[in-house]
Amino acid sequence: MKLFQNKLMLWLGLSLPLFAEMTPKDLTLSLFLEEAKANRKLGLLFRTKKQALEALGRDKFREFFPKVSLGYFGIKNLGENQADSRYQDVRLNVQQLLWDGGVANRQWEIAKLAEQIYLWESKKEQDGLESELRKLVFKWQALCVREAIIRRRLDEEKEHFSKLEKIWDAGALSQLEILKKKANLGDIEFQWKTLLWEKEKALSQLKDLSFWEDSEPVRLQEFFPSDLRVERFQELTDIEIETLLVDCRDAKKSRLLLEKIKLEKENSETDWIPKVHIGAYYGKNSLDGKDFSKEIAGWNFQVSMPFGGSHLNTSSLNGYQPDGSGFQRVPGFGTSPVGMGRNSFQSGNLGILDTLGGDATQNEMEARYIEAKLSLLQKEKSQIAETKNLLKKIKIQYDSILHKEIKVTNAYEEIQYAKARSKTQNQTEKNTAILPYRRQFEEAYLSLLDEILSYLEISERLTSLMGENAPVFYSWQTQKGSLQYWSKLMQIGRDND
């Protein structure tokens, strides 16, 4: 029975923890991404910000409802050569906005848009984190594969160089040849050490981005590239691409942002419209601080509006006291003695040139709206152009993967033919005969590995551009007990009878 030895450890990362030397817990890649997001407290941050925006929306919606308050007022007069006097009243006040030209409604709409924009931004941030984590996982696992190949090559070259040294000591090999071999061995060792450093760097970046501690080792069930299947996707026409991008998440967010700026611009343009409030109150007063038996009631009407660069405020306060005498409280003017029956108070105030910044605000909002509109158009064109270019590029990359996969398969078959031809040779001669074919296979496989990584980077960028409308560019094939994708390529080594 033939056994494989010195296998190309392409499944190395599957059998070792991702982050530590301890006993790890198995996770699928999707579960690992979810736990990484949990470690970064993205869910808590999202809920907190969402609750704040929802509270802002509720505050803006309350502008449509009456404002109710309970008030108390007291005045005490201790005069010389006259009786002391005390006046107190308690009243329930209600104030209602009647008209403001739609400002309150637009403010409410702006608050709702701000919440929706944050939802899109939050989703994009989480998707961006997942994309970066996936790319780092793929990079780290690919470096594990590459490092395993080069490490085995280094061990073999060291073994071969040790034999050459014995031949050189016997005088059967020139010094020039031994120096060339030594230099070649040094190059391979330098390449291996560089890969070790790159692997540690990628792992450190993965830990930092996922907020994962060494005390929580992880082993991924899906290992790149053995479990990865590159998918053939249906090619899209230019019209289909533009339609998908119009409906994608990023485009929706940009349109919501433009709508928000438009409403803010409309508010700045309608600040000249009068704001009308109406109110009423009911309560009881006392002249001795004890007997709150005298009823008081009234209503008020207020108008506020810009007037050129100035601001005009007018108000009318009308009250009623069924019996006795007392004081009427006039907001902003203190108290006034009143008797039984009706009373009224009117006031007006013109703030001269106190709103000169209005024109500047309108111009600024107009500029922001135009800028946002142009930015949206430019962004849409840029996204369409980039998406079309990347779809063409990923199609070429896909064809290149298929081509290089054939090269890997052919290199594998050549190893088998070489093994069959060297059956009559001893183990050392057999290994020497097979070695060039194994090197050819390794180079073909590493070249395929680079193509797949490039394909995945392009697919992640396309997924970021197209959002939920993106085609499926790759999938995982992890079926226990079945032949996995490229599994035969994971068992390349020397036969041992």
C-alpha positions as CSV (number, residue, x, y, z in Angstrom):
1,M,0.0,0.0,0.0
2,K,1.4,3.4,-1.0
3,L,1.6,6.1,1.6
4,F,2.3,9.8,1.0
5,Q,5.2,11.4,2.9
6,N,6.4,15.0,3.0
7,K,3.0,16.2,1.8
8,L,2.6,19.7,0.6
9,M,0.9,21.0,3.7
10,L,-1.7,23.1,2.0
11,W,-4.1,22.2,4.8
12,L,-1.6,23.4,7.4
13,G,-3.8,26.3,8.7
14,L,-6.8,23.9,8.9
15,S,-5.1,21.7,11.5
16,L,-3.6,24.6,13.6
17,P,-5.3,27.3,15.6
18,L,-5.6,30.6,13.8
19,F,-4.5,32.8,16.8
20,A,-2.8,30.6,19.4
21,E,-1.1,27.3,20.3
22,M,-4.0,26.4,22.7
23,T,-6.9,24.1,22.0
24,P,-9.1,26.3,19.7
25,K,-12.8,26.4,19.0
26,D,-14.0,25.7,15.5
27,L,-15.7,28.5,13.7
28,T,-17.0,29.0,10.2
29,L,-15.7,32.1,8.5
30,S,-19.1,33.8,8.8
31,L,-19.3,33.1,12.6
32,F,-15.7,34.3,13.0
33,L,-16.8,37.6,11.3
34,E,-19.8,37.9,13.6
35,E,-17.6,37.4,16.7
36,A,-15.1,39.9,15.4
37,K,-17.9,42.5,15.0
38,A,-19.0,41.7,18.5
39,N,-15.5,42.1,19.8
40,R,-15.4,45.6,18.3
41,K,-18.7,46.5,20.0
42,L,-20.1,47.5,16.6
43,G,-23.6,46.3,17.7
44,L,-23.5,48.4,20.8
45,L,-22.3,51.4,19.0
46,F,-25.0,50.9,16.3
47,R,-27.8,50.6,18.9
48,T,-26.6,53.6,20.9
49,K,-26.4,55.9,17.8
50,K,-29.6,54.6,16.4
51,Q,-31.4,55.3,19.7
52,A,-30.0,58.8,19.7
53,L,-31.3,59.5,16.2
54,E,-34.7,57.9,17.0
55,A,-34.9,60.2,20.1
56,L,-34.1,63.2,17.8
57,G,-36.9,62.2,15.5
58,R,-39.3,61.9,18.3
59,D,-38.3,65.4,19.6
60,K,-39.0,66.8,16.1
61,F,-42.3,65.1,15.9
62,R,-43.4,66.6,19.2
63,E,-43.4,70.0,17.6
64,F,-46.8,69.1,16.1
65,F,-48.3,68.6,19.6
66,P,-49.2,71.1,22.2
67,K,-46.6,72.0,24.8
68,V,-48.0,71.7,28.3
69,S,-46.4,73.2,31.4
70,L,-47.3,73.8,35.0
71,G,-46.3,77.2,36.3
72,Y,-46.0,79.0,39.7
73,F,-45.5,82.7,40.4
74,G,-45.4,84.6,43.6
75,I,-44.7,88.2,44.5
76,K,-44.4,89.7,48.0
77,N,-44.4,93.4,48.9
78,L,-43.3,94.6,52.3
79,G,-43.9,98.4,52.1
80,E,-43.4,101.0,54.8
81,N,-46.5,102.8,56.2
82,Q,-48.7,100.3,54.3
83,A,-50.1,96.9,54.6
84,D,-48.0,94.0,53.4
85,S,-49.3,92.3,50.2
86,R,-48.7,88.9,48.7
87,Y,-49.8,87.5,45.4
88,Q,-49.4,83.9,44.1
89,D,-50.8,82.0,41.3
90,V,-50.6,78.4,39.9
91,R,-51.6,77.8,36.3
92,L,-51.6,75.2,33.6
93,N,-50.2,76.5,30.3
94,V,-50.7,75.1,26.8
95,Q,-48.9,76.3,23.7
96,Q,-49.5,75.1,20.1
97,L,-47.8,75.9,16.8
98,L,-50.4,76.8,14.2
99,W,-48.2,77.7,11.2
100,D,-44.5,77.9,10.3
101,G,-44.5,77.4,6.6
102,G,-43.7,73.6,6.9
103,V,-40.5,74.1,8.8
104,A,-41.4,71.7,11.6
105,N,-42.5,69.0,9.1
106,R,-39.2,69.4,7.2
107,Q,-37.2,69.2,10.4
108,W,-39.0,65.9,11.2
109,E,-38.3,64.6,7.7
110,I,-34.6,65.6,8.1
111,A,-34.4,63.7,11.4
112,K,-35.9,60.6,9.7
113,L,-33.5,60.9,6.8
114,A,-30.5,61.3,9.2
115,E,-31.6,58.0,10.8
116,Q,-31.9,56.2,7.5
117,I,-28.5,57.6,6.3
118,Y,-26.9,56.3,9.5
119,L,-28.4,52.8,8.9
120,W,-26.9,52.7,5.5
121,E,-23.6,54.0,6.7
122,S,-23.5,51.5,9.6
123,K,-24.3,48.6,7.2
124,K,-21.5,49.8,4.9
125,E,-19.1,50.1,7.8
126,Q,-19.9,46.5,8.9
127,D,-19.6,45.2,5.4
128,G,-16.3,47.0,4.9
129,L,-15.0,45.4,8.1
130,E,-16.1,42.0,7.0
131,S,-14.5,42.5,3.6
132,E,-11.2,43.6,5.2
133,L,-11.3,40.6,7.6
134,R,-12.0,38.2,4.7
135,K,-9.1,39.5,2.7
136,L,-6.7,39.3,5.7
137,V,-7.9,35.7,6.4
138,F,-7.3,34.8,2.8
139,K,-3.9,36.5,2.8
140,W,-2.8,34.8,6.1
141,Q,-3.9,31.4,5.0
142,A,-2.3,31.8,1.6
143,L,1.0,32.8,3.3
144,C,0.6,29.6,5.5
145,V,0.5,27.6,2.3
146,R,3.4,29.4,0.7
147,E,5.5,29.3,3.8
148,A,4.8,25.5,4.1
149,I,6.0,25.0,0.5
150,I,9.1,27.1,0.9
151,R,9.9,25.5,4.3
152,R,9.8,22.0,2.8
153,R,11.9,23.2,-0.1
154,L,14.4,24.6,2.3
155,D,14.6,21.4,4.3
156,E,15.1,19.4,1.1
157,E,17.8,21.8,-0.1
158,K,19.6,21.6,3.2
159,E,19.6,17.8,3.0
160,H,20.8,18.0,-0.6
161,F,23.5,20.5,0.3
162,S,24.8,18.3,3.1
163,K,25.3,15.5,0.7
164,L,27.1,17.8,-1.8
165,E,29.4,18.9,1.0
166,K,30.5,15.3,1.5
167,I,31.0,14.9,-2.2
168,W,33.1,18.1,-2.2
169,D,35.1,16.9,0.8
170,A,35.9,13.8,-1.3
171,G,37.2,16.1,-4.1
172,A,34.5,15.1,-6.6
173,L,32.9,18.6,-6.7
174,S,34.5,22.0,-7.5
175,Q,34.4,24.8,-5.0
176,L,32.6,27.0,-7.5
177,E,29.7,24.5,-7.7
178,I,29.5,24.2,-3.9
179,L,29.4,28.1,-3.6
180,K,26.6,28.3,-6.1
181,K,24.6,25.7,-4.2
182,K,25.3,27.6,-0.9
183,A,24.1,30.9,-2.4
184,N,21.0,29.2,-3.7
185,L,20.3,27.8,-0.3
186,G,20.8,31.2,1.2
187,D,18.2,32.7,-1.2
188,I,15.7,30.1,-0.3
189,E,16.3,30.6,3.5
190,F,15.9,34.4,3.0
191,Q,12.6,33.8,1.1
192,W,11.4,31.6,3.9
193,K,12.2,34.1,6.7
194,T,10.6,36.8,4.7
195,L,7.4,34.7,4.4
196,L,7.5,34.0,8.2
197,W,7.7,37.8,8.8
198,E,4.8,38.5,6.3
199,K,2.7,35.7,7.9
200,E,3.2,37.1,11.4
201,K,2.4,40.6,10.2
202,A,-0.8,39.4,8.5
203,L,-1.8,37.6,11.6
204,S,-1.1,40.7,13.8
205,Q,-3.2,42.8,11.5
206,L,-6.0,40.2,11.7
207,K,-5.9,40.2,15.4
208,D,-5.9,44.0,15.6
209,L,-8.8,44.4,13.2
210,S,-10.9,41.6,14.9
211,F,-10.0,42.7,18.5
212,W,-9.2,39.1,19.2
213,E,-7.1,38.0,22.2
214,D,-4.5,35.2,22.3
215,S,-6.5,33.7,25.1
216,E,-9.3,33.0,22.7
217,P,-7.8,30.8,19.9
218,V,-9.8,30.1,16.8
219,R,-9.6,27.5,14.1
220,L,-11.5,28.2,10.9
221,Q,-13.5,25.3,9.3
222,E,-13.1,26.8,5.9
223,F,-9.6,27.0,4.6
224,F,-8.5,28.9,1.6
225,P,-7.9,27.8,-1.1
226,S,-8.8,24.1,-0.6
227,D,-12.5,24.7,0.3
228,L,-13.0,27.7,-2.0
229,R,-14.8,27.4,-5.3
230,V,-14.5,30.3,-7.8
231,E,-17.9,30.7,-9.4
232,R,-18.7,31.5,-13.0
233,F,-21.1,34.4,-12.9
234,Q,-23.4,35.6,-15.7
235,E,-22.0,38.5,-17.6
236,L,-24.0,41.8,-17.3
237,T,-24.9,44.3,-20.0
238,D,-24.1,48.0,-19.5
239,I,-27.8,48.7,-18.8
240,E,-28.0,45.9,-16.2
241,I,-24.9,47.2,-14.5
242,E,-26.3,50.8,-14.3
243,T,-29.7,49.5,-13.1
244,L,-28.0,47.4,-10.3
245,L,-25.9,50.3,-9.2
246,V,-28.9,52.7,-9.0
247,D,-30.5,50.3,-6.6
248,C,-27.4,49.5,-4.6
249,R,-26.9,50.5,-1.0
250,D,-24.3,53.3,-1.6
251,A,-26.4,55.0,-4.2
252,K,-29.5,54.9,-2.0
253,K,-27.5,56.5,0.8
254,S,-26.2,59.3,-1.5
255,R,-29.7,60.1,-2.7
256,L,-31.0,60.2,0.9
257,L,-28.2,62.6,1.8
258,L,-29.1,64.8,-1.2
259,E,-32.7,64.8,-0.1
260,K,-31.7,65.8,3.4
261,I,-29.6,68.8,2.1
262,K,-32.5,69.8,-0.1
263,L,-34.9,70.0,2.8
264,E,-32.3,72.0,4.8
265,K,-32.0,74.3,1.9
266,E,-35.8,74.7,1.7
267,N,-35.9,75.6,5.4
268,S,-33.3,78.3,4.9
269,E,-35.3,79.7,2.0
270,T,-38.6,79.8,3.9
271,D,-37.4,81.5,7.1
272,W,-39.3,84.7,6.1
273,I,-42.6,82.9,6.5
274,P,-44.4,84.0,9.8
275,K,-44.5,81.5,12.6
276,V,-47.9,81.6,14.4
277,H,-48.5,80.2,17.9
278,I,-51.6,80.1,20.0
279,G,-51.9,79.3,23.7
280,A,-54.1,79.2,26.7
281,Y,-53.9,78.9,30.4
282,Y,-56.1,78.1,33.4
283,G,-55.3,78.4,37.1
284,K,-56.0,79.9,40.5
285,N,-54.5,82.8,42.4
286,S,-54.3,83.9,46.0
287,L,-53.8,87.3,47.7
288,D,-52.9,85.9,51.1
289,G,-50.9,82.9,50.2
290,K,-53.5,80.5,51.6
291,D,-56.8,80.8,49.8
292,F,-56.3,79.7,46.2
293,S,-60.0,80.1,45.3
294,K,-60.0,82.7,42.6
295,E,-60.0,81.3,39.0
296,I,-57.9,82.8,36.2
297,A,-57.9,81.9,32.5
298,G,-56.8,83.3,29.2
299,W,-55.4,82.8,25.8
300,N,-52.6,84.3,23.8
301,F,-51.7,84.7,20.1
302,Q,-48.1,85.2,18.9
303,V,-46.6,86.0,15.5
304,S,-42.9,86.0,14.7
305,M,-41.3,86.7,11.3
306,P,-38.2,88.1,9.7
307,F,-38.5,91.6,8.3
308,G,-35.7,92.4,5.9
309,G,-32.5,92.1,8.0
310,S,-34.7,92.6,11.1
311,H,-37.0,90.4,13.1
312,L,-40.6,91.3,14.2
313,N,-42.3,89.7,17.2
314,T,-45.9,90.5,18.2
315,S,-48.1,89.0,20.8
316,S,-51.6,89.4,22.3
317,L,-52.4,88.2,25.8
318,N,-56.1,88.0,26.8
319,G,-57.2,87.0,30.3
320,Y,-60.3,86.6,32.4
321,Q,-60.8,86.8,36.2
322,P,-64.3,86.0,37.3
323,D,-64.1,87.5,40.7
324,G,-62.0,89.5,43.0
325,S,-58.8,91.3,42.1
326,G,-55.2,90.3,41.5
327,F,-52.4,90.6,39.1
328,Q,-52.0,89.5,35.6
329,R,-48.6,88.0,34.7
330,V,-47.3,89.3,31.4
331,P,-44.4,87.3,30.0
332,G,-41.4,89.5,29.6
333,F,-43.0,92.5,31.4
334,G,-43.8,91.3,34.9
335,T,-47.1,91.7,36.7
336,S,-50.0,94.2,36.3
337,P,-52.9,94.7,38.7
338,V,-56.3,93.7,37.3
339,G,-59.8,93.5,38.6
340,M,-62.7,91.3,38.0
341,G,-63.6,90.7,34.3
342,R,-61.5,90.6,31.2
343,N,-58.1,92.0,30.6
344,S,-55.7,92.1,27.7
345,F,-52.2,93.0,26.8
346,Q,-50.6,93.5,23.4
347,S,-46.9,94.0,22.6
348,G,-44.6,94.2,19.6
349,N,-40.9,94.2,19.2
350,L,-38.7,94.9,16.1
351,G,-35.1,93.7,16.4
352,I,-33.4,96.0,13.9
353,L,-30.8,94.3,11.7
354,D,-30.5,91.3,14.0
355,T,-30.9,88.6,11.3
356,L,-28.3,89.8,8.7
357,G,-26.9,86.3,8.5
358,G,-29.9,84.9,6.7
359,D,-28.7,85.6,3.2
360,A,-25.3,84.0,3.9
361,T,-27.0,80.9,5.3
362,Q,-29.2,80.6,2.2
363,N,-26.2,81.0,-0.1
364,E,-24.3,78.4,1.9
365,M,-27.2,75.9,1.7
366,E,-27.6,76.5,-2.0
367,A,-23.9,75.8,-2.5
368,R,-24.1,72.7,-0.4
369,Y,-27.0,71.4,-2.4
370,I,-25.4,72.0,-5.8
371,E,-22.1,70.5,-4.6
372,A,-24.0,67.4,-3.3
373,K,-25.9,67.0,-6.5
374,L,-22.7,67.3,-8.7
375,S,-21.0,64.9,-6.3
376,L,-23.8,62.3,-6.6
377,L,-23.7,62.5,-10.4
378,Q,-19.9,62.2,-10.5
379,K,-20.0,59.4,-8.0
380,E,-22.5,57.5,-10.0
381,K,-20.5,57.9,-13.2
382,S,-17.3,56.9,-11.4
383,Q,-18.9,53.8,-9.8
384,I,-20.4,52.7,-13.2
385,A,-17.1,53.1,-14.9
386,E,-15.1,51.3,-12.1
387,T,-17.7,48.5,-12.0
388,K,-17.6,47.9,-15.7
389,N,-13.8,47.9,-15.7
390,L,-13.6,45.5,-12.7
391,L,-16.2,43.1,-14.2
392,K,-14.1,42.9,-17.3
393,K,-11.0,42.4,-15.2
394,I,-12.5,39.7,-13.0
395,K,-13.6,37.8,-16.2
396,I,-10.0,37.8,-17.4
397,Q,-8.9,36.7,-13.9
398,Y,-11.4,33.9,-13.9
399,D,-10.2,32.6,-17.3
400,S,-6.6,32.9,-16.0
401,I,-7.5,30.8,-12.9
402,L,-8.9,28.1,-15.2
403,H,-5.8,28.2,-17.4
404,K,-3.4,28.0,-14.4
405,E,-5.5,25.3,-12.8
406,I,-4.9,23.2,-15.9
407,K,-1.2,23.9,-15.5
408,V,-1.3,22.7,-11.9
409,T,-3.2,19.5,-12.9
410,N,-0.7,18.8,-15.7
411,A,2.2,19.3,-13.4
412,Y,0.6,16.9,-11.0
413,E,0.2,14.3,-13.7
414,E,3.8,14.7,-14.7
415,I,4.8,13.9,-11.1
416,Q,2.7,10.7,-11.4
417,Y,4.4,9.8,-14.7
418,A,7.8,10.4,-13.2
419,K,7.0,8.2,-10.2
420,A,5.8,5.4,-12.6
421,R,9.0,5.7,-14.7
422,S,11.3,5.5,-11.6
423,K,9.7,2.4,-9.9
424,T,12.8,0.3,-10.5
425,Q,15.2,2.9,-9.0
426,N,16.1,3.2,-5.3
427,Q,14.5,5.8,-3.1
428,T,17.3,8.4,-3.5
429,E,17.4,8.1,-7.3
430,K,13.6,8.2,-7.3
431,N,13.5,11.4,-5.3
432,T,16.1,13.0,-7.5
433,A,14.2,12.1,-10.6
434,I,10.9,13.5,-9.2
435,L,12.3,16.6,-7.7
436,P,12.2,18.8,-10.8
437,Y,8.6,17.9,-11.5
438,R,7.7,18.7,-7.9
439,R,9.4,22.1,-8.2
440,Q,7.4,22.7,-11.4
441,F,4.2,21.8,-9.6
442,E,5.0,24.0,-6.6
443,E,5.6,27.0,-8.9
444,A,2.4,26.4,-10.8
445,Y,0.4,26.1,-7.6
446,L,1.9,29.3,-6.1
447,S,1.1,31.1,-9.4
448,L,-2.4,29.8,-9.2
449,L,-2.6,31.0,-5.6
450,D,-1.6,34.5,-6.6
451,E,-4.3,34.6,-9.3
452,I,-7.0,33.5,-6.8
453,L,-6.0,36.1,-4.3
454,S,-6.2,38.8,-7.0
455,Y,-9.6,37.4,-8.0
456,L,-10.8,37.6,-4.4
457,E,-9.6,41.2,-4.0
458,I,-11.5,42.3,-7.1
459,S,-14.6,40.4,-6.0
460,E,-14.5,42.1,-2.6
461,R,-14.3,45.5,-4.3
462,L,-17.2,44.7,-6.7
463,T,-19.3,43.5,-3.8
464,S,-18.5,46.8,-2.0
465,L,-19.6,48.7,-5.1
466,M,-22.7,46.7,-6.0
467,G,-23.8,45.8,-2.4
468,E,-26.6,43.3,-2.1
469,N,-27.0,43.2,-5.9
470,A,-23.5,41.8,-6.5
471,P,-23.3,38.4,-8.2
472,V,-21.8,35.5,-6.3
473,F,-18.1,35.4,-7.2
474,Y,-17.1,32.5,-4.9
475,S,-18.5,29.9,-2.5
476,W,-17.3,27.4,0.1
477,Q,-17.4,23.7,-0.5
478,T,-16.9,22.0,2.9
479,Q,-18.6,18.6,2.7
480,K,-17.3,16.2,5.3
481,G,-16.1,12.9,3.9
482,S,-16.3,14.0,0.3
483,L,-13.5,15.0,-2.1
484,Q,-13.0,18.7,-1.6
485,Y,-12.1,21.2,-4.3
486,W,-8.4,20.7,-5.3
487,S,-8.1,18.0,-2.6
488,K,-5.9,15.8,-4.8
489,L,-3.5,18.7,-5.2
490,M,-3.0,18.7,-1.4
491,Q,-1.4,15.2,-1.5
492,I,1.8,15.8,-3.4
493,G,4.9,14.0,-2.1
494,R,7.2,11.1,-2.4
495,D,5.9,7.5,-2.5
496,N,7.1,5.1,0.1
497,D,6.7,1.4,-0.6
